[in-house]
């Protein structure tokens, strides 16, 4: 199962000057300029949601992010917008979840942001996958159902 779209999770530097402050906004810009996307991603609000055992994103995964944040951009020009000191973030995401036992059948090839498409304050993201399928169908027995995933 793929889940994609504007999930609206933001960067929140917990030990920083506070959420949606000028100090946090400027700190995030410094981290982006240094291209430390992995370090910035550690402050992403979505990460704890992916690690929870209940909720909307249980058992979903996301590939490593190795591109600059794609939200709050200036429309029709490069650069980040400073609206109410909202830190640049990865709000648009692509997540994947496999049926238990079939995880190896999904291989992600790419995950990137498209900063050259400037029509919106969101820059689009894309991901590509190879998905191996079983023909003519996948028989989901009770031991391999999504509901009983904890038994894997």
N, C-alpha and C positions, 0 to 999 in steps of 0.2 A: 504494500500500500504506500502510495506517495502522498505527502501532504505538502502543499506549497502555497505561498502567498504572503501577504503582509500580516505577519504574526504579531507585530507591534511590540516585540521585546526590545529593550534598550540596553545601552551600556550604562552601568552604574558603578563608578569607582568607589567602592565601599569605604576605603580608608582616605578618601580624598576630601575635598572641601564641602561636599554635599551634593545631592542629586539636583540636576538642572540649575547649577550655579555657574557663574562666569569662570570660576576657578576650575571646575570640572570640565567645562567646555574647552578651555585652553589646554588643559592637561591631555584630554583625548586628542586634540589636534597635534600636540607634541609627539604623542605615541604614534599617531598615523604618519607624521613626517619622518619618524625613525623607522617606519615600516615594520613595527613590532606588533603585527596583527595577532600573533599567538598570545602575547602578553595582554593585549587589549581584550581578546576573546575570553580570557579568564574572568572578566568583569561583566560578562553578558548575562542578562536576566534569564535567558532561556535555558542555560546550562543546568541549574538546579531542577527545572521542570523535566528535563530529559532523564535525570537520575532518579526521580521519584518512582515509586512502585504503584502509584495511582494517579489519575488525572488524564487530561486530554492527550498527553504525549508519551504515555507509558510504552516502553519498548521501541520508541522511535529513535533513530540515530541521525546524526548529521556529519558530513565529512568535515575534515579540517578546513578552516577558512583561511585562505592565503591571498586575500584581496582586501582593499580598503573598504570601510563601511559604505553602504550604498544609500543611506538615508540621512538625512535632511540636507539635500543638495540644492544649489541654486538652479532654478529652472532656466533652460536654454543657455547656460554657461557653466563653466567648471567651478569647482569650489563648494564648500559647505555653507549652508545658510545658518544664521544665528537667530533662530526664532525662540525667544524665551530661554535661551541658553540650553536648549535641548542638545545633548551631545550627539555627534554623528554616531550612527548605530547600524547594525545589520537587522533591519526589521523584516525584510523580504527574505524568506528562507525556503529551502527544499529539504524535507525530512523523509526518511524511508523506514519502513517497518516490514519485516518478513514474517511469514508463517514459521512457527517453531520447526527447526530442522531443515529449513530451506534457505538459511541465511547465505550460504555459499553460492547460491544461484543468482545473486545480485552483485554485480561489480560496478562500482562507480568509476567512470572515466574522467570526469571533469566537474568542477564546481567553480564558478567565477561570477564576478560582477561586470557589468557593461557600462563603464563610465563615459563611453562615447555617445550614449543615447541620453540626451539631455532634456527631453520633452516634459519631464515631471520632476518633483522634488525627491522621487525615488528613482534610483538607477536599477534597471532590471538585473536579476540574477538568473543564471541557467545552470543546469546540471545534466550530464548525460550518463547513461547506465547501459550495461548489457544485462539482460534478464534472460536466463535460461529457463525454458518452460518444459513441462512434461506433457506429452501428447497422449490421448486426446484431452485429458483433464487431470487435475491434481485431486486425489482422493484424500480428504482431510479426516483422518480417523480421530477418535476422541483423544488419543494420546498425543496427537500433533496439532490440536486445535489452538487457536489463538487464546481461547478462554483458559486452557490448561498450560499456558506457557511456563509457569513456574516449575513444572515437572521436567523441563528439558535439561 
